[in-house]
């Protein structure tokens, strides 16, 4: 049996805590505190994990779609550490389902050997039926490609931005390089002219 002094101390502490909670509610700070606690538990907004910068260099991109992706727990934890590469990734429509191929997700730093995942594997994409049908027709009829351009968290869920695009030939890539070089030269000339005038 506990000594009576301990029980009195416990009663005093619980009473002090109760009075403190009541004072918070009376002062009107309860909603502020609850919103801060809710914000620390659930992520909101967009957090970009990785982008595929080569996609704009290799393809002429047109329509974009947002898709969910089926992942294991260790894959999600690796994505929180941004251990992913989208450069060699591509997507396809097979038998009425969308799949992502070639995306490399490195092993989670704290995972065990038996609880990890394969770095490169086919991952199922989550799209609406009408989106899958529309994309499938474009890929089949117009002979286009489905390229992942961005991987991000949206309100705590992993999403992939997919773009339908046509592969560029060597001439198109050269034109892009020329245009980029001319824009860079023009910006440099403008900056030099501003420095001289000052």
C-alpha positions in Angstrom: 0.0 0.0 0.0 1.3 3.5 -0.9 1.8 6.0 1.8 -0.8 8.7 2.3 1.7 11.4 1.5 2.1 10.0 -2.0 -1.7 9.9 -2.5 -2.0 13.5 -1.4 0.8 14.5 -3.9 -1.0 12.6 -6.7 -4.3 14.3 -5.9 -2.6 17.7 -5.9 -0.9 17.1 -9.3 -4.1 15.9 -11.0 -6.0 18.8 -9.5 -3.3 21.3 -10.8 -3.5 19.6 -14.3 -7.2 19.9 -14.3 -7.1 23.6 -13.4 -4.6 24.2 -16.1 -6.8 22.5 -18.8 -9.8 24.5 -17.6 -7.8 27.8 -17.8 -6.8 26.9 -21.4 -10.4 26.4 -22.5 -11.6 29.5 -20.7 -8.9 31.6 -22.4 -10.0 30.4 -25.9 -6.6 28.9 -26.8 -8.0 25.4 -27.1 -8.7 25.6 -30.8 -5.2 26.9 -31.5 -3.6 24.1 -29.5 -5.8 21.4 -31.1 -5.0 22.7 -34.6 -1.3 22.7 -33.8 -1.5 19.1 -32.6 -3.5 18.0 -35.7 -1.0 19.7 -38.0 1.9 17.8 -36.4 0.1 14.5 -37.0 -1.1 14.8 -40.6 0.9 16.3 -43.5 -1.0 18.7 -45.8 -0.1 20.2 -49.1 2.4 19.0 -51.8 5.9 17.8 -50.9 7.9 17.0 -54.1 10.0 13.9 -53.7 11.6 13.6 -57.1 11.3 15.1 -60.6 12.2 13.5 -64.0 14.1 16.4 -65.6 15.2 14.2 -68.5 11.5 13.7 -69.6 11.3 17.2 -71.1 14.6 16.7 -72.9 13.6 13.4 -74.4 9.8 13.9 -75.1 7.4 16.5 -76.3 4.9 16.2 -73.4 1.2 17.0 -73.7 -1.5 15.8 -71.3 -0.7 15.1 -67.6 -2.5 12.9 -65.2 -2.2 12.3 -61.4 -2.1 8.7 -60.3 -1.8 6.9 -57.0 0.7 4.1 -56.6 0.7 0.9 -54.7 3.8 0.7 -52.4 5.0 -1.3 -49.4 5.7 0.3 -46.1 9.5 0.3 -46.5 9.1 1.9 -49.9 7.1 4.8 -48.4 9.7 5.3 -45.7 12.4 5.4 -48.3 10.5 8.0 -50.3 10.3 10.1 -47.1 14.1 10.0 -47.2 13.9 10.9 -51.0 15.8 7.8 -52.0 14.3 7.4 -55.5 15.3 7.8 -59.1 12.8 8.5 -61.9 15.2 8.9 -64.8 14.7 5.4 -66.3 11.1 5.0 -65.2 8.2 4.6 -67.7 4.6 3.6 -67.5 2.3 1.3 -69.5 -1.3 0.1 -69.8 -1.4 -3.7 -69.7 -4.7 -5.6 -69.6 -6.7 -2.6 -68.5 -4.3 -1.7 -65.6 -1.6 1.0 -65.4 1.9 0.0 -64.3 5.1 1.8 -63.5 8.3 0.2 -64.6 12.0 1.0 -63.9 11.5 3.3 -60.9 14.4 2.7 -58.5 13.6 3.1 -54.7 16.6 2.4 -52.6 16.4 0.3 -49.4 15.1 2.0 -46.3 18.0 2.9 -44.0 16.5 1.2 -40.9 14.9 -1.9 -42.5 15.9 -5.5 -41.8 16.9 -7.9 -44.5 13.6 -9.8 -44.3 11.4 -6.7 -44.2 12.9 -4.7 -47.1 11.8 -4.4 -50.7 13.1 -4.9 -54.2 14.7 -1.7 -55.5 13.3 -2.0 -59.0 10.0 -3.8 -59.6 6.7 -3.2 -61.5 4.4 -1.1 -59.3 0.7 -0.7 -60.0 -0.7 2.8 -60.6 -4.2 3.8 -59.4 -6.2 5.7 -62.0 -9.9 5.9 -62.8 -11.2 3.5 -65.5 -12.0 6.3 -68.0 -8.5 7.7 -67.6 -7.0 4.3 -68.2 -9.1 3.8 -71.3 -8.3 7.3 -72.6 -4.6 6.9 -72.0 -4.6 3.4 -73.5 -6.2 4.7 -76.7 -3.7 7.5 -77.1 -0.8 5.1 -76.6 -2.1 2.6 -79.1 -3.5 4.9 -81.8 -1.1 7.8 -81.7 1.9 5.7 -80.7 2.8 7.9 -77.8 4.7 7.2 -74.5 3.5 7.5 -70.9 6.3 9.1 -68.8 6.4 9.8 -65.1 7.5 13.4 -64.6 7.1 14.0 -60.8 6.7 12.0 -57.6 5.3 13.8 -54.6 3.3 13.5 -51.3 -0.2 15.0 -51.5 -1.7 15.3 -48.0 0.5 12.4 -46.9 -0.2 10.1 -49.9 2.3 9.3 -52.6 1.2 10.5 -56.1 2.8 10.3 -59.5 2.4 12.9 -62.3 2.2 11.1 -65.6 2.6 12.8 -69.0 1.7 11.5 -72.4 4.4 12.4 -74.8 6.1 11.8 -78.2 9.8 11.0 -78.3 12.0 13.7 -79.7 14.3 13.0 -82.6 17.9 14.3 -82.7 16.9 17.5 -84.7 14.3 18.5 -82.0 16.9 18.1 -79.3 19.4 20.2 -81.2 16.7 22.9 -81.7 16.0 22.9 -77.9 19.8 23.3 -77.2 20.1 26.2 -79.7 17.0 27.9 -78.2 18.4 27.5 -74.7 21.8 28.8 -75.7 20.3 31.8 -77.4 18.2 32.6 -74.4 21.2 32.3 -72.1 23.3 34.6 -74.4 20.5 37.2 -74.4 20.1 37.1 -70.6 23.9 37.5 -70.3 24.0 40.5 -72.7 21.1 42.2 -70.8 22.9 41.7 -67.5 26.2 43.1 -69.0 24.3 46.1 -70.4 22.8 46.8 -67.0 26.2 46.6 -65.3 27.7 49.0 -67.8 24.9 51.5 -67.3 25.3 51.5 -63.5 
